[in-house]
Amino acid sequence: MKTIIKKMIMLTSILGVSIVLSGCSSCPSKQPAHHSMHKQEMQHRKYQKQQVQSAPQITETVVFYQSYENDDIDSVSAKMYTHSSKGGESKMGTIKFVETNDGLHMKINLIDLRPGKTYTAHIYPCGACNDYTCCTTTPMAIDLPTLKIEEAGRLETSYIIRGLTAAQINNAKIVLTRDGGYKAAWGKLK
């Protein structure tokens, strides 16, 4: 921007000197022409220097936008597991989150929930590790619906969650608790 201003001032000053010289070419002069031109040029340079010094300072602001790898994620899901009656883990279904215009659509498709029991979902942000060792010990402060089934069977339902994106919960751990905090089911959202 400063360069453009300098160029414009230079062009204006050259035009000004040309006009002055053309107007004075027919005027009688007591001094030689080269002395008159030198004096006018010096006055013009002094004027130009004053103009540049008094010109307002223009600052440029550079803005950097940082993008994240998971900005384009619009859905995540977790395969949910529970303790098997034979020891170990057993699959119990999925919980999916899909972004929509209305909010984050939470789709639940689970089996093996105990009838009459209330399950509370919690999401724990995690790093990029493959297990749960890099997850926080405090769940995210979001209100997720409680889950309850009246009869043994499959729970298929869905909810809309506002104020949350799929990218925010990517790689997070989701846990269903019941009976005052018992870890009844778990999975990793990806």
FENQUI-V265035 format. One record per helix or strand of 2 or more residues. SS is the DSSP state (H for helix, E for strand). FROM is the first residue (numbers start at 1). LEN is the number of residues. If there is no record, write none. Layout:
<<SS FROM LEN> <SS FROM LEN>>
This chain:
<<H 2 23> <H 33 22> <H 69 4> <E 75 9> <E 89 11> <E 104 7> <E 118 7> <E 146 3> <E 155 7> <H 166 4> <E 173 6> <E 182 7>>
